[in-house]
Every structure is written in structure tokens, then in C-alpha cells.
Amino acid sequence: MLYSCQRSDERKIKTMSAPVTVTNDELRSTRETVQGLGRLLDALEAGKVDKFVITQQTRMRGVLISLDEYARLIDAAEQHV
């Protein structure tokens, strides 16, 4: 499934499982992600943001989250199995 994006204040994107709310501050192009990966990871680790949504040619392609958030999601998923 492909998601198109335009920069605006906030938007909810419907995915296969649940809606995702994305703000301008969370959107990053693949170029911005590659060039600033260290800063993005620092911001995630410090809790300044919950996620970064990575875009490529105006399509939302992935999400970058902290290791702690990933571990929390894995733990929650295992409890539901």
C-alpha cells in the first residue's frame, strides 16, 4: 500500500491496521534521514519525538522509532499472542 504525503500541520493516515497521526516535525525525506541520522536517533532517544516518518518522492515509506519503543511494541505484541 502506498501513502502520499504533503507537508501540512497534522494529518491522520489510514494504514492496514490503524490510523497514524503525522506532524510536519515528524516528516523526513530519505535524504534528510541519511544526512541527519545521528541527530534523529538522539531526538528519539531523548524523547523529543515519538517517531519520524520517512518519505521518498512524496510517499510515506517507513517509520523510524527508538529502540525502547521497538522493544515495548514487541513485548506488547507477544502478550497478545
N, C-alpha and C positions, 0 to 999 in steps of 0.2 A: 504494500500500500504506500503510495507517495503522498506527501503532505507539502503543500505550497505555503510559503510564508511571505509576508510583507511586514516591515517594521512598523509597529503601532504600539500604543501604550501597554495593552494586555490583551491576550486572546486565549480562548479555550479551543483546543484542537481535539477532535474526537479520534481516538485510536481504536484498535480492535478490542481492547479490554476496558479502557476508562478514559474520560476526558483529561487532557493535560493542559494546565494553565501556563502560559509562557509570557514573560515580560521582555521588553526591549533589552534590559540589562542582562538577561539570560541568553540572548541570541548571539552566536558567534559563527562566523564563516569558517570554513576549513582552514583558510589561510591565517585568520586571526588565531585559531586554535593552535596551529603548528607553531606560529611565531611567539605566542604567549602562553604556551602550555604550563610552564612553571608558575606563572602568576595565577592562572586559572586554578591549578591544583592548590596553591596557597590560599586562595579565596575560599575554595570548598572546605579545606581543612580547618580554616579559621571560622567557618560557619557564616561567612558574609553572604553566601548564596547557597541555595539547595541544589541547584543543577545548572548546567549550561547545555543549551540545545544547539547542536552543530548543524549548520546549513551548508548546502552545496548547490550553487546555481538556483538560489531562492527556494530550495526544497529542504525541509527538515529531514535530516538523515540519521541522527543519533543523539544520545544524551550522555554527558559526562557527569558522573556523581563521585562523591568521596568514597574512600574505601570503607569507612564506618557506615555510610548509608547503604552501600552494597551488602555488607555483612548483615545489617539489620533486615534488608529485603530478603536475603537468602534464609535467614533464621525464621522470618515470618512465613515464607513460602513452605519451609519444611514443617512448620507446625500445622499447616493446613492440609498436608498430605495424609 
